Amino acid sequence: MAVFRARRVAIAGLGLATATVVGLVVVPPLLSPEPAPSTGVAAPTPGPAPATPSPSASVTPSASPSAVPPVDLPPARPPAGRLTGGDRYALSVAASRAAFPGSARARVVYLVSGEDPALGAAAIPAAAALGGSVLLARPDGIPRVTAAELDRLDPQRIVVVGDAATLTPAVALARQSFPSATRVWVVARDHPEHAVVAATAAAANRSPLLVVDGDGSGLPATAADLLRDLGVSSVTVVGQPSEVSGAVADDLAAVVGADHVVRAGGADRYAVAAAVNAGAWSEPAPGVAYLANGRDVTTAFAGAILAGLSRRPIYLTLPYCVPTVSRKPLTADGISRVVPVGDEGALRSLAARLEPCRSISDMTSDWVLVNRRNPLSPKSFAPPDLVVVRMSDAAGGRLRAAAAAALGRMASAVAADAGRAGIDTAYRSYATQDALYDTWLARRGRTWTDTWYARPGYSEHQTGLTVDLLPVGASNCRINDCIDETPQGRWLARNAWRHGFILRYEKGYRSTVGIGFEPWHFRYVGTALAKAYHDGGWHTLEAFLDEPPAPRY
């Protein structure tokens, strides 16, 4: 085991710490950085400054230490609100601080690459077994926020895990951490979204996690030998047969018996996570559950650290709403509170409130996304429930029933506070949009027309959820183009969200939405989404829904 050559190169004063390298990771010199401010569990922290490598110190691989019996961890202290951090490294520190609150110390700390943390997923159950914690580090150095947490935890040993061309780290971690085990979770290395959930379940059960080649022709001999040596009698394979092959499952069955291999699969990552949790917690004790964005594995990894160490489940969700397969167990008995993992950018407040998902591709959904990448389907779609909006100056404009009712209420509110607003145009059929587009195309050409008008089949107006408004009454502005310069326009920009509408095309976001600034164009999305959109400071529906920009057809 390598001992740091001098206190000067220890991490934040850990002069007696030793480092074990698992998986042939390149470990940069470890330097005592400038003192870092304490990292709060539920409050963002500033991004870490780079640590300067020492030119002379290094850490070399050592023989695997002898396995030690599992130990109990201190009671965790989950955050009152979200689990947050200024970046991925600070987020892992927040998880560690919640798992080891106050003056609690960790016997061992596993450092995992922040560039691809899922490669180190097996470190989470290893840490749980040995009374340790897990932190993220950069490939080129130890962030100062991480160094400060290492100093606080004062571990006896540091194990560096990650970036390996083979699957050896998971096997090595299991051998180091578990003298015996009756159960093991198996996951494919190219499915990190499954790995974070499997690691949480394994950690909660104080059992190993094996990472395999899901497309492989069988189970590696080293993994089979491990299962036999540990005395494993039950295996949970995480993922569908297309993710962990039947050949791997057959080899697992040859070791433990076919009746002792179960598969936790599902139609998508959210269903797989729910299946893993159902198998790991048949009846969870009352307590918190963690909720993470299933598309953001790095953020989810930090949640898995805290969840696994504290024996609690983590569920995956879309960033803006919670699928039924995740929402059902989260609202069941046994879950006293849900802790969202990450900030608004990782998990919208709408999802944090467990808002059920609605389709963004179904033309009849209030949340449907229509832009240059997402045309109406079929392009001739006509809403089934169009009604004339009940408001002054409606000009016969029609919207879908819910949007029309909301607009009527909004029109009354704006009239009371800022002056009357009327409808310039609301629902437009495919034929109307086609004629309008062709008219302007003949007058102004393709570039100008594409800047201000959607092509037929690509217009939000055709959904029956969108209205163009104009000021009515005493004003220097008589058309919609200058509504933002009027009291009505300013009121609408500030308050439309209260009535379920968002200003769809804001100034400066043409590269995302494909349309220029239209202060008159308001899209109905319902009050729940509109409030989350406003409260989160979002500017485009594409970004809120975690969809790619749509500047071109």
C-alpha positions in Angstrom: 0.0 0.0 0.0 1.4 3.4 -1.0 1.8 6.0 1.7 2.0 9.7 0.6 5.6 10.8 0.7 5.0 14.0 2.7 2.2 15.8 4.5 2.5 18.5 1.9 1.1 16.3 -0.8 -1.6 14.7 1.3 -5.2 15.6 0.5 -6.1 18.6 2.7 -3.8 17.4 5.5 -4.5 13.7 5.3 -0.9 12.9 6.0 -1.4 9.3 7.1 -3.9 8.3 4.5 -3.1 5.5 2.1 -4.5 5.2 -1.4 -5.3 1.9 -3.2 -5.8 2.0 -7.0 -8.5 -0.3 -8.4 -8.8 -0.7 -12.1 -5.5 0.8 -13.2 -6.7 4.4 -12.9 -4.1 7.1 -13.6 -4.0 9.0 -10.3 -2.6 12.5 -10.4 -0.6 13.9 -7.4 -2.8 14.8 -4.5 -2.2 18.3 -3.2 -3.4 20.2 -0.2 -5.5 23.0 -1.7 -6.6 26.3 -0.4 -9.2 25.9 2.4 -12.6 25.4 0.9 -15.8 26.7 2.4 -18.1 24.2 4.0 -20.5 22.6 1.5 -24.2 22.7 2.6 -26.4 19.7 2.0 -29.3 21.6 0.5 -27.7 24.8 -0.8 -25.6 25.3 -3.9 -21.9 25.8 -3.5 -19.5 27.7 -5.8 -17.7 25.7 -8.5 -14.4 24.3 -7.3 -11.2 25.9 -8.4 -8.6 23.6 -10.1 -6.1 21.9 -7.8 -2.5 22.3 -8.9 -0.7 19.0 -9.3 2.6 18.5 -7.4 5.4 17.6 -9.9 7.0 15.0 -7.7 4.3 13.0 -5.8 2.4 10.1 -7.3 0.3 7.1 -6.2 1.1 3.6 -7.5 -1.1 0.5 -7.6 -0.9 -1.8 -4.7 -2.1 -5.3 -3.8 -5.7 -5.6 -2.8 -6.2 -5.4 0.9 -7.8 -8.1 2.9 -11.6 -8.0 3.1 -13.0 -6.8 6.4 -16.4 -7.5 8.0 -19.2 -5.0 7.1 -19.8 -2.2 9.5 -22.8 0.0 10.4 -23.0 3.5 9.0 -24.1 6.5 11.0 -27.8 7.6 10.7 -28.1 9.7 7.6 -29.5 13.2 7.6 -31.4 13.8 4.4 -31.7 17.4 3.2 -35.0 19.1 4.1 -35.5 20.1 0.4 -33.4 19.1 -2.6 -30.0 17.5 -2.6 -28.0 20.1 -4.4 -24.5 21.2 -5.2 -22.8 23.8 -7.3 -21.5 21.2 -9.7 -21.2 17.4 -9.9 -18.3 17.3 -7.4 -20.1 19.5 -4.9 -23.2 17.4 -5.3 -21.3 14.3 -4.4 -19.9 16.1 -1.4 -23.5 17.1 -0.4 -24.5 13.5 -0.6 -21.5 12.5 1.5 -22.2 15.1 4.1 -25.8 13.9 4.4 -24.6 10.3 4.8 -22.0 11.3 7.3 -23.5 14.3 9.1 -21.8 16.4 11.8 -18.6 14.9 13.1 -19.2 11.4 11.7 -16.1 9.9 10.0 -15.7 7.5 7.1 -13.3 4.5 7.4 -12.7 4.6 3.6 -13.5 6.9 0.7 -13.8 5.8 -2.9 -12.9 8.4 -5.5 -14.7 7.9 -8.8 -14.2 9.8 -12.0 -16.7 12.7 -12.4 -16.4 12.3 -16.2 -18.0 8.9 -16.2 -19.2 8.0 -12.7 -21.2 5.0 -13.7 -17.9 3.2 -14.3 -17.5 3.4 -10.5 -21.0 2.3 -9.6 -19.7 -0.8 -7.8 -17.9 1.6 -5.3 -21.3 2.5 -3.7 -22.1 -0.9 -2.3 -18.4 -1.4 -1.5 -18.5 1.8 0.6 -21.7 0.8 2.3 -20.2 -2.5 3.3 -17.1 -0.9 4.8 -18.5 2.2 6.4 -17.2 4.5 3.7 -18.3 7.2 1.4 -17.9 7.9 -2.3 -16.8 11.2 -3.9 -16.3 12.4 -7.5 -12.9 13.6 -8.7 -11.6 15.0 -12.0 -9.2 12.9 -14.1 -6.6 15.6 -13.8 -6.8 16.4 -10.1 -8.9 16.5 -6.9 -11.3 19.4 -6.8 -11.0 21.5 -3.7 -14.5 20.9 -2.6 -13.7 17.2 -2.7 -10.4 17.7 -0.9 -12.2 19.6 1.9 -14.7 16.7 2.3 -11.8 14.2 2.4 -10.3 16.2 5.2 -13.6 16.3 7.1 -14.2 12.5 6.7 -10.6 11.7 7.8 -10.6 8.2 6.2 -8.1 5.6 7.0 -7.9 4.6 3.3 -8.7 6.1 -0.1 -9.5 3.9 -3.0 -9.4 5.3 -6.5 -11.9 3.7 -8.9 -12.8 4.2 -12.5 -11.7 4.5 -16.1 -10.7 0.9 -16.8 -10.6 -0.9 -20.1 -11.7 -4.1 -18.5 -14.4 -5.0 -16.0 -11.9 -5.8 -13.3 -12.8 -2.9 -10.9 -16.2 -4.3 -10.0 -14.8 -7.8 -9.2 -11.8 -6.3 -7.3 -14.1 -4.0 -5.3 -16.3 -7.0 -4.3 -13.4 -9.1 -3.2 -12.0 -6.2 -1.1 -15.3 -5.3 0.5 -17.3 -8.5 1.0 -16.0 -11.5 2.8 -19.2 -13.3 1.9 -22.5 -12.4 0.2 -25.7 -14.3 -0.5 -27.0 -11.8 -3.1 -25.6 -9.9 -6.0 -26.9 -7.4 -8.6 -25.6 -7.6 -12.2 -25.8 -4.8 -14.7 -24.4 -4.0 -18.2 -21.6 -1.5 -18.4 -23.1 0.4 -21.3 -26.3 1.1 -19.3 -25.2 3.6 -16.7 -28.8 4.6 -16.1 -29.4 1.1 -14.7 -26.1 1.0 -12.9 -26.9 3.8 -10.5 -30.2 2.2 -9.5 -28.6 -1.3 -9.2 -25.8 0.2 -7.1 -28.3 1.8 -4.8 -30.2 -1.5 -4.3 -27.0 -3.5 -3.8 -25.7 -1.0 -1.3 -28.9 -0.9 0.6 -28.8 -4.7 0.9 -25.0 -4.6 1.7 -24.4 -6.8 -1.4 -22.0 -6.5 -4.3 -22.6 -5.1 -7.7 -21.1 -6.8 -10.8 -20.7 -4.8 -14.0 -20.6 -7.1 -17.1 -20.4 -6.8 -20.9 -24.1 -7.0 -21.6 -23.5 -8.2 -25.2 -20.9 -10.7 -24.2 -21.0 -14.4 -25.0 -21.0 -15.3 -21.3 -20.0 -14.5 -17.8 -16.2 -13.9 -17.3 -14.5 -16.5 -15.3 -13.3 -14.0 -12.8 -16.9 -13.0 -12.1 -18.1 -16.6 -11.9 -15.2 -17.4 -9.5 -16.2 -14.4 -7.3 -19.8 -15.6 -7.0 -18.6 -19.1 -5.9 -16.0 -17.7 -3.5 -18.5 -15.4 -1.8 -21.2 -18.0 -1.6 -23.8 -16.1 -3.6 -27.1 -17.9 -3.9 -29.3 -15.2 -5.5 -28.7 -12.9 -8.5 -30.7 -10.0 -9.8 -30.0 -9.2 -13.5 -30.8 -5.6 -14.2 -32.2 -4.8 -17.6 -33.9 -6.5 -20.5 -32.4 -9.5 -22.4 -31.3 -7.0 -25.1 -29.3 -5.2 -22.4 -27.8 -8.2 -20.5 -27.7 -11.1 -22.8 -29.3 -14.5 -22.3 -25.8 -16.0 -22.5 -24.7 -14.0 -19.4 -27.9 -15.0 -17.6 -27.4 -18.7 -18.5 -23.9 -18.6 -17.0 -25.2 -17.0 -13.9 -27.8 -19.7 -13.6 -25.1 -22.3 -14.0 -23.4 -20.9 -10.9 -26.4 -20.3 -8.6 -29.2 -22.3 -10.2 -31.8 -21.1 -12.7 -34.4 -20.7 -9.9 -32.1 -18.2 -8.2 -31.6 -15.8 -11.1 -34.3 -13.1 -11.5 -34.4 -10.3 -14.0 -35.5 -6.8 -13.1 -36.5 -5.4 -16.5 -39.0 -3.0 -18.0 -40.0 -1.0 -21.1 -37.7 1.9 -20.3 -35.2 3.1 -17.6 -38.0 4.3 -15.4 -39.7 0.9 -15.4 -36.4 -0.9 -14.8 -35.6 1.3 -11.8 -39.1 0.6 -10.4 -38.6 -3.1 -10.9 -35.2 -3.0 -9.2 -36.6 -1.2 -6.2 -39.6 -3.5 -6.0 -37.2 -6.5 -5.8 -34.9 -4.8 -3.3 -37.6 -3.3 -1.0 -40.7 -5.5 -0.9 -42.1 -3.4 2.0 -39.8 -0.4 2.6 -39.6 0.9 6.1 -41.0 4.4 6.5 -38.6 7.1 5.3 -37.5 9.1 2.4 -37.0 8.1 -1.2 -34.8 9.9 -3.7 -35.9 11.1 -7.2 -33.3 11.7 -10.0 -33.4 12.7 -13.6 -33.0 9.4 -15.5 -31.4 11.3 -18.4 -28.7 12.8 -16.2 -26.6 9.9 -14.9 -24.0 12.0 -13.2 -26.5 13.8 -11.0 -28.4 10.5 -10.3 -25.1 9.0 -9.2 -24.8 11.5 -6.4 -28.3 10.6 -5.3 -27.4 6.9 -5.4 -24.5 7.6 -3.0 -26.8 8.9 -0.3 -29.7 6.6 -1.0 -27.5 3.4 -1.1 -25.5 4.3 2.1 -28.7 5.1 4.0 -30.6 2.1 2.7 -33.3 4.1 0.8 -34.5 3.7 -2.8 -33.9 6.0 -5.7 -36.3 6.3 -8.5 -35.7 7.8 -12.0 -37.9 10.3 -13.7 -38.1 12.5 -16.7 -36.7 16.0 -15.9 -40.1 17.7 -16.1 -42.7 15.1 -14.9 -42.9 11.7 -13.2 -43.9 8.6 -15.1 -46.7 6.5 -13.6 -44.3 3.6 -13.0 -42.2 5.8 -10.8 -45.0 7.9 -9.3 -47.0 5.0 -8.0 -44.4 3.7 -5.6 -43.3 7.2 -4.6 -46.9 8.0 -3.4 -47.4 4.7 -1.6 -47.3 3.9 2.1 -43.7 3.7 3.3 -42.5 6.8 1.6 -42.8 9.7 4.0 -41.0 12.3 1.8 -39.4 12.5 -1.7 -36.0 14.2 -2.0 -35.3 15.6 -5.5 -31.7 15.2 -6.6 -30.1 18.2 -8.3 -31.1 21.7 -9.0 -33.9 23.1 -11.3 -31.8 22.4 -14.4 -31.6 18.7 -13.5 -35.1 18.3 -12.2 -37.8 20.8 -12.8 -40.0 21.8 -9.8 -42.9 20.2 -11.7 -41.2 16.8 -11.4 -40.1 17.6 -7.8 -43.9 18.0 -7.0 -44.5 14.5 -8.6 -46.6 16.0 -11.4 -47.9 13.1 -13.6 -46.6 13.0 -17.1 -48.6 14.0 -20.1 -47.6 13.3 -23.7 -45.5 15.9 -25.6 -46.2 14.1 -28.9 -50.0 13.5 -28.7 -51.7 16.3 -30.6 -54.5 16.4 -28.0 -52.2 17.0 -25.1 -51.8 20.4 -23.5 -48.1 19.7 -23.4 -47.6 18.8 -27.1 -44.4 20.2 -28.5 -44.8 21.6 -32.1 -41.8 23.2 -33.7 -39.6 22.8 -36.8 -38.4 19.4 -35.6 -41.8 18.2 -34.5 -44.6 18.8 -37.0 -48.2 18.0 -36.2 -49.1 14.4 -36.8 -51.1 14.1 -39.0 -50.3 17.5 -40.5 -54.0 17.9 -41.2 -54.8 17.5 -37.5 -57.9 19.5 -36.3 -58.7 19.7 -32.5 -61.9 17.9 -31.5 -63.1 20.5 -29.0 -62.7 23.9 -30.5 -65.0 26.7 -29.0 -65.3 30.4 -29.5 -63.5 32.2 -26.7 -65.9 34.1 -24.4 -64.2 37.5 -24.0 -64.6 41.0 -25.4 -62.9 41.5 -28.7 -62.6 37.8 -29.4 -63.2 38.4 -33.1 -64.6 34.9 -33.4 -61.3 33.3 -32.4 -61.5 29.7 -31.4 -59.4 27.6 -29.1 -59.7 24.2 -27.4 -62.1 24.3 -24.5 -59.6 24.4 -21.6 -57.4 27.0 -23.4 -60.5 29.1 -24.3 -61.8 29.1 -20.7 -58.3 30.1 -19.4 -58.0 32.9 -22.0 -61.4 34.3 -21.0 -60.2 34.5 -17.4 -56.9 36.1 -18.4 -58.7 38.6 -20.6 -60.8 39.7 -17.7 -57.7 40.0 -15.4 -55.7 42.1 -17.9 -58.6 44.4 -18.6 -59.0 45.1 -14.9 -55.3 45.8 -14.3 -53.9 47.1 -17.6 -56.5 47.6 -20.3 -58.3 45.4 -22.8 -56.6 42.8 -25.0 -58.2 41.2 -28.0 -57.6 38.3 -30.3 -55.7 38.8 -33.5 -55.7 35.1 -34.4 -56.2 31.9 -32.5 -56.8 28.5 -34.1 -55.7 28.3 -37.7 -56.3 25.2 -39.8 -53.7 23.6 -42.0 -55.4 25.2 -45.1 -55.4 28.7 -43.5 -51.8 28.3 -42.5 -50.9 27.1 -45.9 -52.5 30.2 -47.6 -51.0 32.6 -45.1 -47.5 31.1 -45.5 -47.8 31.2 -49.3 -49.0 34.9 -49.3 -46.0 36.1 -47.3 -43.6 33.8 -49.2 -44.7 35.6 -52.4 -44.3 39.0 -50.8 -41.2 38.7 -48.8 -39.3 35.5 -49.8 -38.3 32.3 -47.9 -35.9 33.7 -45.3 -38.2 36.4 -44.0 -41.3 34.2 -44.1 -39.6 31.4 -42.2 -38.5 33.8 -39.6 -42.0 34.9 -38.8 -44.4 32.2 -40.0 -44.4 28.5 -39.5 -44.9 26.3 -42.5 -48.2 24.5 -42.8 -48.3 21.5 -40.5 -45.7 23.1 -38.2 -47.7 25.8 -36.6 -48.7 25.9 -32.9 -51.9 27.7 -33.9 -53.1 24.5 -35.5 -53.1 22.8 -32.1 -55.9 25.1 -30.8 -53.7 26.0 -27.8 -52.1 29.2 -29.1 -53.4 32.8 -29.4 -52.0 36.0 -30.8 -53.1 39.0 -28.8 -53.3 42.7 -29.5 -54.0 45.8 -27.4 -57.5 47.3 -27.5 -58.4 50.9 -26.7 -56.4 54.0 -26.1 -52.8 53.2 -27.2 -50.2 54.2 -29.6 -50.1 50.5 -30.7 -53.0 49.2 -32.7 -51.5 45.9 -33.9 -49.9 43.0 -32.2 -46.3 43.8 -33.3 -45.9 46.5 -30.6 -47.9 45.0 -27.8 -44.9 44.6 -25.6 -44.7 48.4 -25.5 -48.2 48.7 -24.0 -49.5 48.2 -20.5 -51.4 45.2 -21.7 -48.4 43.6 -23.2 -46.3 44.2 -20.2 -49.0 42.7 -17.9 -49.3 39.6 -20.1 -45.5 39.0 -20.1 -45.5 39.2 -16.3 -48.8 37.4 -15.5 -49.8 35.0 -18.3 -48.3 32.1 -16.4 -50.9 32.5 -13.7 -53.6 31.6 -16.2 -51.7 28.6 -17.8 -50.1 30.5 -20.7 -46.4 31.1 -21.6 -44.9 33.7 -23.9 -43.7 31.1 -26.4 -41.2 33.1 -28.5 -39.0 35.3 -26.3 -36.4 37.8 -27.5 -33.0 36.3 -28.2 -34.1 32.6 -28.5 -34.6 32.2 -32.2 -31.7 29.8 -32.4 -33.7 27.4 -30.2 -37.3 28.0 -31.3 -36.8 28.9 -34.9 -39.1 31.9 -34.8 -38.2 35.6 -34.1 -39.4 37.5 -31.0 -43.2 37.5 -30.9 -44.5 39.3 -27.8 -48.1 38.6 -28.9 -47.8 34.8 -29.2 -49.1 33.0 -26.1 -49.3 29.2 -25.8 -51.5 27.4 -23.3 -49.8 24.6 -21.4 -51.9 24.5 -18.2 -51.3 26.1 -14.9 -49.0 23.5 -13.4 -46.5 23.6 -16.2 -46.8 27.4 -16.7 -46.0 27.9 -13.0 -43.0 25.6 -13.0 -41.8 27.3 -16.3 -42.1 30.7 -14.7 -40.7 29.8 -11.3 -37.7 28.0 -12.8 -36.8 31.0 -15.0 -37.2 29.1 -18.3 -37.3 30.8 -21.7 -38.1 28.1 -24.2 -40.5 25.1 -24.1 -37.8 23.1 -25.8 -35.3 23.6 -22.9 -37.9 23.0 -20.3 -38.9 19.7 -21.9 -35.3 18.7 -22.4 -35.8 18.6 -26.1 -33.2 19.7 -28.7 -33.3 23.2 -30.3 -35.4 23.4 -33.5 -34.0 26.3 -35.5 -34.5 24.6 -38.9 -36.9 22.3 -40.6 
